[in-house]
Amino acid sequence: MFKFCQNNVSTNFKIKKMNIFIKFIISFLALTNMIFANEVRVFDFTQNELENLKIKKVKGETIWTLGNNENGNFIKAEANAAGSGLGKEINVDLNKTPFLNITWKVEKDLAGIIESSKKGHDYAARVFVIKKTGMTPLSNKALNYVFSSNNNVGENWTSPYTKQSIDYILSTTKENLNEWVSVKINVKEHFKKFHNLDVNELTGVALMTDTDNSKLIAIAYYQNIYFSAK
């Protein structure tokens, strides 16, 4: 009788312990899902991803190479009188995750050029966010977030090549040359401010390091590009 009761108590204890463990796992998974729901990672910077990204050539081609450090994977861009971009079609719900986060570094900048002019419209690093608004690429609206070599954070202007794109300075080598910098911006608010559009969903993101206008050399790095709730 004693042994039966003892076994029964032991079994009940194991069942209770298992239930606690299961509840812990469920809670952990719920928390993990909530975290992922509040973040949308754009690039993984892996070889498989690089082979599948869309390449947009402007003139010549930027050299893209992968690497990693203590903060994860990154991609290095080198442009020598050339320019090409890497793009990804991705749907981002700006009502849930309106903030674009970028970690980047410019090793060699483009000092001395007039970035708001056609002849000097090059950036050592830039991240485009794109909203499809028509049947052709020319009708798309874009925000061009840049790492400037000559101007100040917060300055902005309409691209000298198209009224559909706004250049907005998020970082500058005047303050951070050859240093990793992390920045964040509310993309939904910017589409309303600069394009007068209430954008609920983005349709694409692209990276570009270009020197096709200035004929100079630029070297930059991109890492941890994602959208977040706050």
N, CA and C of each residue as an Amber inpcrd file, in Angstrom:
protein
   690
   0.8360000  -1.1950000   0.0000000   0.0000000   0.0000000   0.0000000
   0.8730000   1.2490000   0.0000000   1.8700000   1.2260000   0.8310000
   2.7800000   2.3680000   0.9350000   3.5140000   2.5810000  -0.3820000
   3.9770000   1.4530000  -0.9700000   4.7030000   1.5590000  -2.2340000
   3.7970000   2.1110000  -3.3270000   2.5200000   1.7030000  -3.3230000
   1.5650000   2.1710000  -4.3360000   1.3630000   3.6830000  -4.2050000
   1.1800000   4.1290000  -2.9800000   0.9910000   5.5710000  -2.7360000
   2.2330000   6.3470000  -3.1240000   3.3870000   5.7440000  -2.7840000
   4.6480000   6.4080000  -3.1060000   4.8250000   6.5380000  -4.6120000
   4.4940000   5.4730000  -5.3550000   4.5960000   5.5080000  -6.8130000
   3.6150000   6.5110000  -7.4090000   2.3950000   6.5410000  -6.7910000
   1.3690000   7.4630000  -7.2770000   1.7900000   8.9170000  -7.0970000
   2.3800000   9.2110000  -5.9280000   2.8730000  10.5720000  -5.6470000
   3.9830000  10.9320000  -6.6150000   4.8740000   9.9500000  -6.8580000
   5.9900000  10.1860000  -7.7790000   5.4880000  10.4620000  -9.1840000
   4.4840000   9.7010000  -9.6180000   3.9150000   9.8860000 -10.9550000
   3.2380000  11.2470000 -11.0850000   2.4740000  11.6190000 -10.0440000
   1.8050000  12.9240000 -10.0620000   2.8060000  14.0660000 -10.1130000
   3.8970000  13.9010000  -9.4030000   4.9480000  14.9280000  -9.3840000
   5.5720000  15.0860000 -10.7710000   5.8210000  13.9420000 -11.4460000
   6.3990000  13.9800000 -12.7860000   5.4460000  14.6410000 -13.7750000
   4.1280000  14.3020000 -13.6370000   3.1280000  14.8960000 -14.5310000
   3.0560000  16.4080000 -14.3210000   3.0690000  16.8200000 -13.0390000
   3.0220000  18.2470000 -12.7230000   4.2500000  18.9650000 -13.2680000
   5.4030000  18.3280000 -13.1190000   6.6530000  18.9060000 -13.5980000
   6.6300000  19.0350000 -15.1300000   6.0870000  18.0050000 -15.8000000
   5.9850000  18.0230000 -17.2490000   5.0430000  19.1270000 -17.7200000
   3.9260000  19.3040000 -17.0050000   2.9790000  20.3590000 -17.3580000
   3.6000000  21.7420000 -17.2370000   4.4020000  21.9160000 -16.1870000
   5.1040000  23.1940000 -16.0000000   6.0760000  23.4340000 -17.1450000
   6.7830000  22.3660000 -17.5460000   7.7560000  22.4730000 -18.6330000
   7.0530000  22.8290000 -19.9500000   5.9010000  22.1540000 -20.2060000
   5.1410000  22.4150000 -21.4220000   4.6520000  23.8560000 -21.4600000
   4.1600000  24.3520000 -20.3010000   3.6880000  25.7330000 -20.2190000
   4.8290000  26.7070000 -20.4910000   6.0270000  26.3550000 -19.9910000
   7.2010000  27.1940000 -20.2180000   7.5360000  27.2670000 -21.7040000
   7.5080000  26.1000000 -22.3790000   7.8060000  26.0450000 -23.8120000
   6.7910000  26.8620000 -24.5970000   5.5030000  26.7080000 -24.2480000
   4.4440000  27.4530000 -24.9420000   4.6350000  28.9510000 -24.7620000
   4.9650000  29.3480000 -23.5320000   5.1860000  30.7730000 -23.2510000
   6.3850000  31.2950000 -24.0170000   7.4500000  30.4770000 -24.0850000
   8.6640000  30.8720000 -24.7990000   8.3880000  31.0440000 -26.2860000
   7.6470000  30.0800000 -26.8580000   7.3130000  30.1560000 -28.2790000
   6.4290000  31.3600000 -28.5730000   5.5060000  31.6420000 -27.6630000
   4.6240000  32.8020000 -27.8430000   5.4330000  34.0850000 -27.8260000
   6.4050000  34.1490000 -26.9040000   7.2640000  35.3310000 -26.8150000
   8.1220000  35.4520000 -28.0620000   8.6660000  34.3220000 -28.5340000
   9.4960000  34.3220000 -29.7360000   8.7020000  34.7920000 -30.9450000
   7.4730000  34.2880000 -31.0860000   6.6230000  34.6990000 -32.2020000
   6.3120000  36.1820000 -32.1410000   6.1020000  36.6910000 -30.9190000
   5.8100000  38.1130000 -30.7550000   7.0180000  38.9430000 -31.1610000
   8.2240000  38.4710000 -30.7900000   9.4400000  39.1970000 -31.1420000
   9.6070000  39.2430000 -32.6530000   9.4250000  38.0600000 -33.3190000
   9.5610000  38.0220000 -34.7690000   8.4750000  38.8310000 -35.4510000
   7.2770000  38.8630000 -34.8490000   6.1740000  39.6390000 -35.4250000
   6.4880000  41.1280000 -35.3820000   7.3200000  41.5430000 -34.4360000
   7.6720000  42.9480000 -34.2830000   8.9360000  43.3220000 -35.0480000
   9.5150000  42.3560000 -35.7770000  10.6920000  42.6100000 -36.5930000
  10.5690000  41.9040000 -37.9370000  10.9730000  42.5900000 -38.9890000
  11.0240000  41.9920000 -40.3190000  12.4360000  42.1770000 -40.8550000
  13.2070000  41.0890000 -40.8710000  14.5860000  41.1730000 -41.3580000
  14.5740000  41.1870000 -42.8720000  15.3370000  42.1090000 -43.4620000
  15.3280000  42.2680000 -44.9120000  16.3970000  41.4100000 -45.5780000
  17.6220000  41.4710000 -45.0730000  18.7320000  40.7350000 -45.6750000
  19.4030000  39.8260000 -44.6510000  19.8360000  38.6240000 -45.1170000
  20.6000000  37.7050000 -44.2780000  22.0820000  37.7730000 -44.5870000
  22.4210000  38.2790000 -45.7750000  23.8060000  38.3730000 -46.2490000
  24.5030000  37.0200000 -46.2150000  23.8640000  36.0490000 -46.8360000
  24.4400000  34.7190000 -47.0290000  24.7140000  34.5210000 -48.5110000
  25.5100000  33.5050000 -48.8500000  25.8400000  33.2270000 -50.2430000
  24.5970000  32.8620000 -51.0420000  23.7310000  32.0790000 -50.4350000
  22.5030000  31.6820000 -51.1190000  21.6320000  32.8980000 -51.4420000
  21.5280000  33.8150000 -50.4790000  20.7340000  35.0260000 -50.7100000
  21.3640000  35.8880000 -51.8010000  22.6950000  36.0470000 -51.7460000
  23.3960000  36.8940000 -52.7130000  23.1680000  36.3960000 -54.1390000
  23.1290000  35.0970000 -54.3090000  22.9270000  34.5210000 -55.6360000
  21.5100000  34.7540000 -56.1550000  20.5780000  35.0510000 -55.2680000
  19.1870000  35.2100000 -55.6630000  18.6820000  36.6470000 -55.6390000
  19.5150000  37.5770000 -55.1880000  19.1130000  38.9790000 -55.1870000
  19.1200000  39.5360000 -56.6070000  18.2420000  40.4910000 -56.8540000
  18.1860000  41.1260000 -58.1630000  19.2670000  42.2020000 -58.2640000
  20.0120000  42.1740000 -59.3600000  21.0770000  43.1500000 -59.5790000
  20.6050000  44.1970000 -60.5760000  20.6880000  45.4560000 -60.1730000
  20.3190000  46.5620000 -61.0440000  21.5790000  47.3390000 -61.3970000
  22.0220000  47.2110000 -62.6660000  23.2300000  47.8950000 -63.1020000
  22.8880000  49.3010000 -63.5880000  23.6660000  50.2670000 -63.1130000
  23.5290000  51.6410000 -63.5890000  24.5980000  51.8930000 -64.6440000
  25.8410000  51.7100000 -64.2570000  26.9700000  51.7780000 -65.1780000
  28.1050000  51.0000000 -64.5450000  28.5580000  49.9700000 -65.2230000
  29.5440000  49.1080000 -64.6000000  28.8720000  48.2990000 -63.5050000
  29.6660000  47.7740000 -62.5910000  29.0810000  46.9540000 -61.5350000
  29.8660000  47.0880000 -60.2340000  29.1390000  47.3160000 -59.1620000
  29.7240000  47.3320000 -57.8230000  30.1330000  45.9060000 -57.4520000
  31.2650000  45.7680000 -56.7730000  31.7260000  44.4500000 -56.3160000
  31.1670000  44.1940000 -54.9320000  30.4260000  43.0920000 -54.7760000
  29.8060000  42.7500000 -53.5070000  30.4530000  41.4860000 -52.9380000
  30.9330000  41.5560000 -51.6970000  31.5280000  40.3860000 -51.0500000
  30.9760000  40.2410000 -49.6330000  30.8310000  39.0000000 -49.1970000
  30.2590000  38.7070000 -47.8870000  31.3270000  38.5800000 -46.8180000
  30.9380000  38.8770000 -45.5880000  31.8420000  38.7270000 -44.4440000
  31.0300000  38.6210000 -43.1740000  31.7140000  38.4970000 -42.0530000
  31.0110000  38.4720000 -40.7710000  31.9340000  38.9510000 -39.6650000
  31.3350000  39.4260000 -38.5970000  32.0600000  39.8410000 -37.4060000
  31.2620000  39.4270000 -36.1770000  31.5780000  39.9760000 -35.0310000
  30.9090000  39.5830000 -33.7900000  29.4200000  39.9300000 -33.7950000
  28.9920000  40.8010000 -34.7060000  27.5770000  41.1910000 -34.7810000
  26.8130000  40.4910000 -35.8980000  27.4540000  39.5250000 -36.5490000
  26.7660000  38.7550000 -37.5830000  27.3020000  38.9900000 -38.9820000
  26.5000000  38.6020000 -39.9660000  26.8980000  38.7290000 -41.3690000
  26.8080000  40.1750000 -41.8480000  27.6860000  40.5010000 -42.8040000
  27.5970000  41.8050000 -43.4660000  27.9630000  41.6260000 -44.9320000
  27.7140000  42.6670000 -45.7150000  28.1360000  42.6670000 -47.1200000
  28.9790000  43.9030000 -47.3710000  30.0710000  43.7100000 -48.1010000
  30.9860000  44.7980000 -48.4340000  30.7650000  45.2050000 -49.8790000
  30.7350000  46.5080000 -50.1140000  30.5170000  47.0290000 -51.4680000
  31.7020000  47.8970000 -51.8740000  32.2240000  47.6480000 -53.0760000
  33.3170000  48.4470000 -53.6240000  32.9240000  48.9180000 -55.0210000
  32.9300000  50.2320000 -55.2120000  32.5750000  50.8030000 -56.5110000
  33.7190000  51.6590000 -57.0290000  34.1460000  51.3870000 -58.2580000
  35.2210000  52.1410000 -58.8970000  34.6840000  52.6850000 -60.2190000
  34.2450000  53.9490000 -60.1900000  33.6280000  54.5840000 -61.3670000
  32.5060000  53.7090000 -61.9200000  31.7550000  53.1110000 -61.0170000
  30.6910000  52.1850000 -61.4170000  29.5430000  52.2810000 -60.4330000
  28.4590000  51.5900000 -60.7660000  27.3300000  51.5930000 -59.8350000
  26.3280000  50.5070000 -60.1650000  25.9970000  49.7030000 -59.1630000
  24.9180000  48.7270000 -59.3130000  24.3020000  48.4850000 -57.9480000
  23.0520000  48.0510000 -57.9600000  22.3460000  47.8330000 -56.7070000
  21.9110000  46.3940000 -56.5420000  21.6540000  46.0160000 -55.3090000
  21.1020000  44.7050000 -54.9850000  19.7070000  44.9260000 -54.4220000
  18.7130000  44.2930000 -55.0300000  17.3440000  44.5160000 -54.6030000
  16.6230000  43.2550000 -54.1940000  15.6100000  43.4390000 -53.3650000
  14.7770000  42.3190000 -52.9190000  13.3230000  42.7670000 -52.8700000
  12.4520000  41.9840000 -53.4980000  11.0200000  42.2320000 -53.3630000
  10.5710000  41.6740000 -52.0230000  10.0210000  42.5190000 -51.1900000
   9.6090000  42.1080000 -49.8540000   8.4230000  42.9570000 -49.4120000
   7.4160000  42.3200000 -48.8750000   6.2480000  43.0480000 -48.3880000
   6.4280000  43.3510000 -46.9020000   6.4050000  44.6180000 -46.5600000
   6.5790000  45.0450000 -45.1710000   5.3480000  45.8310000 -44.7530000
   4.6720000  45.3830000 -43.7110000   3.4920000  46.0630000 -43.1840000
   3.9600000  47.2450000 -42.3360000   3.8420000  48.4480000 -42.8840000
   4.3270000  49.6330000 -42.1840000   3.4190000  50.0500000 -41.0300000
   2.2340000  49.4820000 -40.9500000   1.3820000  49.7460000 -39.7880000
   1.8910000  49.0020000 -38.5620000   2.5300000  47.8470000 -38.7940000
   3.0680000  47.0460000 -37.6920000   4.5500000  47.3220000 -37.4430000
   5.3030000  47.4960000 -38.5190000   6.7550000  47.6990000 -38.3850000
   7.1940000  48.8720000 -39.2620000   6.9610000  50.0980000 -38.8140000
   7.2560000  51.2780000 -39.6410000   8.7120000  51.7440000 -39.6130000
   9.5120000  51.2270000 -38.6580000  10.8770000  51.7460000 -38.4810000
  11.9080000  50.9110000 -39.2380000  12.6710000  51.5730000 -40.0990000
  13.7880000  50.9370000 -40.7830000  15.0400000  51.0990000 -39.9310000
  15.7300000  49.9850000 -39.6840000  16.9760000  49.9720000 -38.9170000
  18.1250000  49.5730000 -39.8360000  19.2110000  50.3250000 -39.7780000
  20.3750000  50.0400000 -40.6260000  21.6450000  50.1630000 -39.7880000
  22.5400000  49.1910000 -39.9440000  23.8940000  49.3200000 -39.4140000
  24.8280000  49.3180000 -40.6190000  25.6670000  50.3380000 -40.7260000
  26.5310000  50.4450000 -41.8970000  27.8190000  51.2010000 -41.5790000
  28.7510000  51.1200000 -42.5100000  30.0540000  51.7770000 -42.3390000
  30.5920000  52.1680000 -43.7140000  31.1910000  53.3610000 -43.7850000
  31.8620000  53.7960000 -45.0120000  33.3550000  53.8860000 -44.7280000
  34.1060000  53.0470000 -45.4160000  35.5710000  53.0200000 -45.2510000
  36.2410000  54.0740000 -46.1170000  35.7530000  54.2130000 -47.3440000
  36.2950000  55.2230000 -48.2690000  35.1280000  56.0170000 -48.8370000
  35.1180000  57.3180000 -48.5740000  33.9700000  58.1300000 -48.9600000
  34.2120000  58.9000000 -50.2530000  33.2920000  59.8200000 -50.5530000
  33.3290000  60.5780000 -51.8070000  33.3620000  62.0760000 -51.5000000
  34.3300000  62.4730000 -50.7250000  34.4360000  63.8680000 -50.3020000
  34.6180000  64.7910000 -51.5000000  33.9170000  65.9350000 -51.4470000
  34.1050000  66.9780000 -52.4470000  33.0740000  67.0230000 -53.5490000
  32.2330000  66.0060000 -53.6650000  31.2260000  66.0130000 -54.7310000
  29.9600000  66.7340000 -54.2640000  29.1720000  67.2040000 -55.2170000
  27.8920000  67.8480000 -54.9020000  26.8010000  66.7940000 -55.0930000
  26.3700000  66.1950000 -54.0110000  25.5060000  65.0200000 -54.0660000
  24.0950000  65.3130000 -54.5930000  23.6830000  66.5430000 -54.5250000
  22.3420000  66.9040000 -54.9960000  22.3100000  67.2280000 -56.4870000
  23.4840000  67.1740000 -57.1520000  23.5610000  67.4610000 -58.5880000
  23.6420000  66.1600000 -59.3810000  23.3620000  66.2230000 -60.6810000
  23.4530000  65.0280000 -61.5130000  24.8880000  64.5200000 -61.6130000
  25.8480000  65.4370000 -61.7560000  27.2510000  65.0230000 -61.8910000
  27.8190000  64.4520000 -60.5950000  27.2260000  64.8130000 -59.4630000
  27.7520000  64.3400000 -58.1860000  26.7990000  63.4410000 -57.4300000
  25.7950000  62.9510000 -58.1220000  24.7650000  62.1570000 -57.4400000
  25.2410000  60.7190000 -57.1920000  26.2280000  60.5810000 -56.3080000
  26.7700000  59.2860000 -55.8910000  26.7850000  59.2260000 -54.3690000
  26.6410000  58.0220000 -53.8470000  26.7260000  57.8240000 -52.3960000
  27.5180000  56.5550000 -52.1070000  28.3840000  56.6500000 -51.1100000
  29.1690000  55.4740000 -50.7230000  28.2740000  54.3640000 -50.2070000
  27.1370000  54.7410000 -49.6180000  26.1690000  53.7360000 -49.1480000
  24.7710000  54.3350000 -49.1800000  23.8250000  53.5230000 -49.6170000
  22.4300000  53.9650000 -49.6110000  21.5080000  52.7510000 -49.5470000
  20.3600000  52.9790000 -48.9270000  19.3280000  51.9510000 -48.8410000
  18.0270000  52.5560000 -49.3650000  17.5060000  51.9900000 -50.4480000
  16.2350000  52.4220000 -51.0170000  15.0820000  51.6330000 -50.4020000
  13.9900000  52.3170000 -50.1000000  12.7330000  51.6260000 -49.7950000
  11.7360000  52.0610000 -50.8630000  11.0060000  51.0950000 -51.4130000
  10.2270000  51.3400000 -52.6250000   8.7680000  50.9420000 -52.4310000
   7.8880000  51.7880000 -52.9440000   6.4540000  51.5000000 -52.9680000
   5.9920000  51.5180000 -54.4130000   5.4840000  50.3750000 -54.8780000
   4.9570000  50.3010000 -56.2420000   3.6390000  51.0510000 -56.3040000
   3.5710000  52.0510000 -57.1840000   2.3650000  52.8760000 -57.2750000
   1.7740000  52.9050000 -58.6830000   2.3610000  52.1400000 -59.6120000
   1.8540000  52.1340000 -60.9780000   2.2890000  50.8860000 -61.7180000
   2.1250000  50.8850000 -63.0230000   2.4060000  49.7140000 -63.8420000
   3.8750000  49.5940000 -64.2340000   4.6210000  50.6980000 -64.1650000
   6.0210000  50.6700000 -64.5880000   6.9320000  51.0810000 -63.4320000
   8.2200000  50.6650000 -63.4690000   9.1690000  51.0570000 -62.4220000
   9.3130000  52.5610000 -62.2680000   9.1150000  53.3040000 -63.3620000
   9.2650000  54.7560000 -63.3210000   8.1850000  55.4240000 -62.4800000
   7.1080000  54.7180000 -62.2380000   6.0210000  55.2980000 -61.4500000
   6.1510000  54.9930000 -59.9570000   7.1190000  54.1590000 -59.6040000
   7.3030000  53.7980000 -58.1940000   7.7880000  54.9930000 -57.3810000
   7.3710000  55.0430000 -56.1260000   7.8480000  56.0730000 -55.2070000
   8.9500000  55.4720000 -54.3340000   9.9820000  56.2590000 -54.0660000
  11.1020000  55.7350000 -53.2860000  11.6250000  56.7620000 -52.2890000
  12.1490000  56.2360000 -51.2050000  12.9340000  57.0160000 -50.2450000
  14.3360000  56.4390000 -50.2840000  15.3060000  57.3120000 -50.4810000
  16.6910000  56.9070000 -50.6530000  17.4770000  57.3450000 -49.4170000
  17.6740000  56.4320000 -48.4720000  18.3890000  56.7540000 -47.2380000
  19.8830000  56.5830000 -47.4620000  20.6480000  57.6500000 -47.2030000
  22.0420000  57.6570000 -47.6420000  23.0250000  57.9240000 -46.5090000
  24.2480000  57.4400000 -46.7610000  25.4140000  57.7340000 -45.9210000
  26.2080000  58.7690000 -46.7100000  26.0280000  60.0380000 -46.3800000
  26.6020000  61.1350000 -47.1470000  28.0860000  61.3200000 -46.8600000
  28.7850000  61.8420000 -47.8570000  30.2090000  62.1650000 -47.6930000
  30.4440000  63.6560000 -47.4880000  29.4040000  64.4800000 -47.6530000
  29.6200000  65.9310000 -47.6650000  28.5730000  66.7570000 -46.9350000
  27.4430000  66.1550000 -46.5830000  26.3580000  66.9210000 -45.9850000
  26.0240000  66.4090000 -44.5890000  24.9820000  66.9900000 -43.9980000
  24.6790000  66.7220000 -42.5930000  23.4440000  65.8310000 -42.4310000
  23.4080000  65.1090000 -41.3280000  22.2870000  64.2370000 -41.0090000
  20.9870000  65.0440000 -40.9790000  19.9580000  64.5300000 -41.6290000
  18.6630000  65.2000000 -41.6580000  18.4210000  66.0210000 -42.9150000
  19.4790000  66.3930000 -43.6310000  19.2970000  67.1310000 -44.8800000
  18.6630000  66.2140000 -45.9150000  17.8810000  66.7830000 -46.8130000
  17.1910000  65.9800000 -47.8150000  16.8440000  66.8240000 -49.0280000
  16.6340000  66.1470000 -50.1620000  16.2590000  66.8140000 -51.3940000
  15.6980000  65.7920000 -52.3750000  15.0090000  66.2920000 -53.3740000
  14.5040000  65.4380000 -54.4390000  15.6560000  65.0240000 -55.3370000
  15.6780000  63.7730000 -55.7350000  16.7320000  63.2870000 -56.6210000
  16.8010000  64.1310000 -57.8810000  18.0020000  64.4900000 -58.3430000
  18.1240000  65.2800000 -59.5730000  17.7220000  64.4940000 -60.8220000
  17.5180000  63.1830000 -60.6680000  17.1540000  62.3510000 -61.8140000
  15.6660000  62.0270000 -61.8740000  14.9770000  62.0650000 -60.7340000
  13.5430000  61.7580000 -60.7500000  12.8450000  62.3680000 -59.5420000
  11.6650000  62.9070000 -59.7740000  10.8730000  63.4730000 -58.6860000
  10.2330000  62.3900000 -57.8150000  10.3420000  61.1550000 -58.2460000
   9.7270000  60.0470000 -57.5190000  10.5750000  59.5570000 -56.3510000
  11.7990000  60.0750000 -56.2220000  12.7060000  59.6030000 -55.1800000
  13.2580000  60.7690000 -54.3650000  13.2900000  60.5870000 -53.0620000
  13.8290000  61.5880000 -52.1400000  15.1240000  61.0660000 -51.5250000
  16.1720000  61.8800000 -51.5550000  17.4240000  61.5510000 -50.8630000
  17.3570000  62.1090000 -49.4470000  17.6120000  61.2450000 -48.4590000
  17.5520000  61.6750000 -47.0540000  18.8040000  61.1710000 -46.3440000
  19.5340000  62.0770000 -45.7100000  20.8000000  61.7100000 -45.0780000
  20.5670000  61.1640000 -43.6710000  20.9600000  59.9040000 -43.4850000
  20.8630000  59.2660000 -42.1640000  22.1970000  59.2450000 -41.4350000
  23.2950000  59.2260000 -42.1990000  24.6370000  59.2180000 -41.6050000
  25.5600000  60.0370000 -42.4860000  26.6720000  60.4770000 -41.9210000
  27.6340000  61.2500000 -42.7060000  29.0580000  60.9280000 -42.2720000
  29.9640000  60.8920000 -43.2360000  31.3750000  60.6370000 -42.9150000
  32.0270000  61.8550000 -42.2820000  31.3300000  62.9860000 -42.2880000
  31.8330000  64.1520000 -41.5650000  31.8690000  63.8660000 -40.0660000
  31.0320000  62.9340000 -39.6260000  30.9940000  62.5440000 -38.2080000
  31.5370000  61.1370000 -37.9800000  31.2750000  60.2350000 -38.9330000
  31.6360000  58.8320000 -38.7260000  32.2600000  58.2340000 -39.9780000
  33.5480000  58.4420000 -40.1520000  34.2820000  57.8320000 -41.2530000
  34.9620000  56.5660000 -40.7600000  34.7460000  55.4750000 -41.4920000
  35.3120000  54.1680000 -41.1610000  34.8880000  53.6870000 -39.7710000
  33.6480000  54.0040000 -39.4080000  33.0710000  53.5540000 -38.1350000
  31.6830000  52.9620000 -38.3880000  31.3850000  51.8580000 -37.6920000
  30.0380000  51.3010000 -37.7760000  29.0530000  52.2470000 -37.0930000
  27.9390000  52.4940000 -37.7600000  26.8970000  53.3650000 -37.2230000
  25.5600000  52.6570000 -37.3730000  24.7310000  52.7190000 -36.3310000
  23.3720000  52.1700000 -36.3930000  22.3730000  53.3120000 -36.3550000
  21.4080000  53.2860000 -37.2920000  20.4200000  54.3540000 -37.4030000
  19.0180000  53.7590000 -37.5190000  18.0190000  54.6000000 -37.2480000
  16.6210000  54.1730000 -37.3110000  15.7640000  55.3310000 -37.8040000
  14.7650000  55.0160000 -38.6530000  13.9080000  56.0630000 -39.1950000
  12.5040000  55.5150000 -39.4140000  11.4900000  56.3740000 -39.2370000
  10.1020000  55.9770000 -39.4430000   9.7360000  56.1650000 -40.9130000
   9.6980000  55.0660000 -41.6540000   9.4650000  55.1010000 -43.0950000
   8.0320000  55.5160000 -43.4200000   7.0820000  55.0470000 -42.6560000
   5.6770000  55.3900000 -42.9040000   5.4750000  56.9040000 -42.8120000
   6.0450000  57.5220000 -41.7940000   5.9230000  58.9710000 -41.6500000
   6.6060000  59.7070000 -42.7980000   7.7230000  59.1740000 -43.2630000
   8.4480000  59.8330000 -44.3490000   7.7080000  59.7640000 -45.6790000
   7.0370000  58.6400000 -45.9580000   6.2480000  58.5740000 -47.1920000
   5.1400000  59.6230000 -47.1720000   4.5540000  59.8320000 -46.0050000
   3.5110000  60.8510000 -45.8840000   4.0950000  62.2470000 -46.0130000
   5.2260000  62.4720000 -45.3840000   5.8450000  63.7930000 -45.3750000
   6.3800000  64.1880000 -46.7490000   7.0900000  63.2770000 -47.4190000
   7.7750000  63.6410000 -48.6590000   7.0010000  63.3060000 -49.9290000
   6.1440000  62.2980000 -49.8790000   5.3770000  61.9160000 -51.0650000
   3.8720000  62.1200000 -50.8950000   3.4580000  62.5350000 -49.6930000
   2.0330000  62.6990000 -49.3760000   1.2470000  61.4160000 -49.6550000
   1.8500000  60.2850000 -49.2540000   1.2240000  58.9780000 -49.4450000
   1.0280000  58.2910000 -48.1000000  -0.1580000  57.7480000 -47.9040000
  -0.4080000  56.9080000 -46.7390000  -0.0800000  55.4670000 -47.1380000
   1.1660000  55.0850000 -46.9190000   1.6320000  53.7630000 -47.3540000
   1.4470000  52.7500000 -46.2300000   0.7040000  51.6950000 -46.5230000
   0.5000000  50.6250000 -45.5500000   1.4940000  49.4850000 -45.7280000
   1.9760000  49.3250000 -46.9700000   2.8670000  48.2040000 -47.2440000
   3.9220000  48.5690000 -48.2690000   5.1860000  48.2830000 -47.9410000
   6.2750000  48.4520000 -48.8990000   6.3180000  47.2590000 -49.8400000
   6.9630000  47.4510000 -50.9940000   7.0770000  46.3530000 -51.9500000
   8.5160000  45.9810000 -52.2780000   9.4890000  46.7520000 -51.8210000
  10.8700000  46.4010000 -52.1240000  11.8850000  47.2200000 -51.3500000
  13.0850000  46.6350000 -51.2090000  14.2100000  47.3080000 -50.5630000
  15.4600000  47.0140000 -51.4000000  16.3350000  48.0050000 -51.5440000
  17.5470000  47.8100000 -52.3460000  18.7370000  48.5220000 -51.7090000
  19.9200000  47.9830000 -51.9680000  21.1750000  48.5800000 -51.5260000
  21.9200000  49.0940000 -52.7530000  22.6470000  50.1870000 -52.5870000
  23.4590000  50.6670000 -53.7010000  24.6620000  51.4460000 -53.1890000
  25.8220000  51.1310000 -53.7490000  27.0430000  51.9140000 -53.5790000
  27.4810000  52.2740000 -54.9830000  27.5070000  53.5660000 -55.3110000
  27.7570000  53.9520000 -56.6980000  28.6790000  55.1480000 -56.8210000
  29.5040000  55.1030000 -57.8610000  30.4260000  56.2070000 -58.1610000
  30.4770000  56.4500000 -59.6700000  29.4000000  56.1120000 -60.3540000
  29.3910000  56.2070000 -61.8180000  29.3980000  57.6440000 -62.3130000
  28.9090000  58.5780000 -61.5050000  28.9150000  59.9900000 -61.9130000
  30.2240000  60.6890000 -61.5620000  30.7160000  60.4520000 -60.3620000
  31.9300000  61.1270000 -59.8880000  33.2110000  60.4730000 -60.3920000
  33.1240000  59.2050000 -60.8210000  34.2840000  58.4250000 -61.2930000
  35.3030000  58.1750000 -60.1750000  34.8420000  58.1860000 -58.9340000
  35.7280000  57.9630000 -57.7950000  35.6030000  56.5190000 -57.3010000
  36.2230000  56.2480000 -56.1520000  36.1740000  54.9170000 -55.5430000
  35.5160000  55.0240000 -54.1710000  34.5880000  54.1440000 -53.8990000
  33.9200000  54.1040000 -52.5950000  33.9200000  52.6790000 -52.0580000
  34.0680000  52.5670000 -50.7390000  34.0100000  51.2630000 -50.0780000
  33.0930000  51.3880000 -48.8630000  32.1040000  50.5090000 -48.7870000
  31.1350000  50.5760000 -47.6940000  30.7110000  49.1780000 -47.2640000
  30.0670000  49.1110000 -46.0830000  29.6100000  47.8470000 -45.5150000
  28.1760000  48.0210000 -45.0090000  27.3730000  46.9590000 -45.1620000
  25.9860000  46.9630000 -44.6910000  25.7540000  45.7630000 -43.7730000
  24.9640000  45.9870000 -42.7210000  24.6950000  44.9110000 -41.7590000
  23.3880000  45.1870000 -41.0130000  22.7090000  44.1130000 -40.5880000
  21.5150000  44.2160000 -39.7200000  20.4890000  45.2290000 -40.2380000
  19.9530000  44.9500000 -41.4060000  18.9120000  45.7960000 -41.9850000
  17.5690000  45.1390000 -41.7650000  16.7130000  45.8130000 -40.9900000
  15.4140000  45.2220000 -40.6500000  14.4110000  46.3140000 -40.2960000
  13.1160000  45.9310000 -40.2990000  12.0460000  46.8270000 -39.8870000
  11.5700000  46.4070000 -38.5060000  11.1950000  47.3900000 -37.6950000
  10.7610000  47.0900000 -36.3240000   9.5300000  47.9120000 -35.9490000
   8.8740000  47.4710000 -34.8800000   7.6610000  48.1540000 -34.4140000
   7.9770000  49.4700000 -33.7350000   9.1490000  49.5450000 -33.1260000
   9.5520000  50.7900000 -32.4460000  11.0480000  50.9100000 -32.3700000
